[in-house]
Amino acid sequence: MDPSIRSLKSILSILNNVGAIDENRGVTLEYLMIVLSMSREELTSIINNLIQLDYVSKKADDSELYYLTPRGVLAASSIYS
């Protein structure tokens, strides 16, 4: 499997598994960097792709919390089926 696709699926899975499904339950980029052992640059690039695909959203304030959109929840759930 392409490493970038594996990374996309990993991020979707982690956000789903920790319950980051709305802006009140979002997780920070730093948390994802630790869990995934990725650099800020690599993770930011992937997160931006997921935002463009409407799978992930960023909380509107300055807290920089990331969470799954309803579409992202469906995509994360489909990983397991």
N, C-alpha and C positions, 0 to 999 in steps of 0.2 A: 504494500500500500504506500502511496505517495506520502512522504513525511508531513507535508503541509495539510493534507486531508486528515491524517492521524492527529495532528495538533488541533485542528478544528473540532474533531470529534471529542478529543480529550477535554477541551475547554467547555464544550456543550455539556458533556457528562458531568464534569465537576460542578458547574453552575447548577445543574439539575439536582445532583446528589446532595448539595449543601442547601438546597431550597432557595436559591437566589432567583426567585420568580417574580419579584416586583421590586420597586425602588426602595422599599423599606427593608428588604432582605438582601440587598446587593453586597457584593464583595469588592475589595480593593484590588487594584492591579498588583500591589505588593504581595497580597495573599496568593494570587494566581501565579506570580513569579516564583514564590517559594514552593508551592505545591507541584508546579510543572517543571521546575528547574530550568526556566527560560530567562533569557535576557529581556530587559524592558523593551528594547527595540523590536525584537522578534515578536514578543507578546502583543505589543501595541499594534504592529502590522496585522496580526491575525485578528485581534479584537476589532480593528477598523473594518476588516473584511466582513466579519460577522455582523457588525452594525449596518453595513451597506446591504447585506442580505436580509436585514430585519430579523435576525435571530437574537441579537443582543442589543440592549439599550444602556445608556449611561444616565444616571440620575442628573436631573437638571441643575442642581446646585454645585457648589465647588467641592463636594465630598469625593467625587470620582468613584462612585460605586457602580458596578456593572451587574446586570441581571438579564435573565432570559425574557424575551418577549413571548407572547402566546405562540407565535410561529416557532420561536426557538425551543419552547417546551415540547412542541410536536416533533421537531427535528431531533431533539435529545432523546425523546421516547422511542423514536423509530430506529435509533442506533441498536437497541436491544431486541428488535423484532426481525 
